[in-house]
Amino acid sequence: MDWPSCFPDINLIENVWNLLKYNLMSCFPWPSGEQEMARVIEEKWVNIELEDILGFTNRMPAPIKAVIVVNCSHTKW
């Protein structure tokens, strides 16, 4: 299978970025200043659970099959 270099439908890091953004949105109060924001981002990043990443990995067969079915076109994933 050809693997397009930038294929968001089967790119695991997109799921991880979305999880990080979701975790950042739970911050209250919102970080003030660049240094505090960097600290909070790093804190949220290191606290992403391995189980979450493995969950994304374990769900990959469905998006890959969908991409194959639509001949590498856009999917719902």
C-alpha positions in Angstrom: 0.0 0.0 0.0 1.4 3.4 -0.9 1.5 5.6 2.2 1.0 9.3 1.4 3.3 11.4 3.4 0.7 13.7 4.8 -2.5 11.7 5.1 -4.5 13.0 8.1 -7.0 10.2 8.1 -4.4 7.7 9.1 -2.0 9.9 11.0 -1.9 9.0 14.7 -0.2 12.2 15.8 -3.4 14.1 14.8 -5.3 12.2 17.4 -2.7 13.0 20.0 -2.7 16.7 19.1 -6.5 16.7 19.5 -6.2 15.1 22.9 -3.6 17.6 24.0 -5.8 20.5 22.8 -8.8 19.0 24.6 -6.8 18.7 27.8 -5.6 22.3 27.4 -9.1 23.6 27.1 -9.8 22.2 30.6 -7.3 24.8 32.1 -8.9 27.2 34.4 -7.8 29.9 34.9 -6.3 30.1 31.4 -2.5 30.5 31.5 -1.3 34.1 31.4 1.8 34.7 29.5 4.0 32.6 27.2 6.1 30.9 29.9 3.1 29.8 31.9 1.4 28.5 28.7 4.6 26.6 27.8 4.7 25.1 31.2 1.0 24.0 31.0 1.4 22.5 27.6 4.4 20.5 28.7 2.5 19.4 31.8 -0.4 18.2 29.8 1.8 16.5 27.2 3.7 14.4 29.8 0.4 13.5 31.4 -1.1 11.9 28.3 -1.7 8.3 29.2 0.0 5.5 27.2 -3.4 3.8 27.2 -4.8 6.7 25.2 -2.1 6.4 22.6 -2.5 2.6 22.5 -6.3 3.1 22.0 -5.6 5.3 19.0 -3.2 2.6 17.6 -5.7 -0.2 18.2 -8.4 1.7 16.3 -6.2 2.2 13.2 -7.5 -0.8 11.2 -10.9 0.8 10.6 -9.5 4.1 9.2 -6.9 2.2 7.1 -9.7 0.0 5.6 -11.8 3.1 4.9 -8.9 4.7 3.1 -8.4 1.6 1.0 -12.1 1.4 0.1 -12.2 5.0 -1.1 -8.9 4.6 -3.0 -7.0 7.1 -0.8 -9.7 9.7 -1.0 -11.2 11.5 2.0 -13.0 9.5 4.7 -15.1 10.2 7.7 -12.0 9.7 9.9 
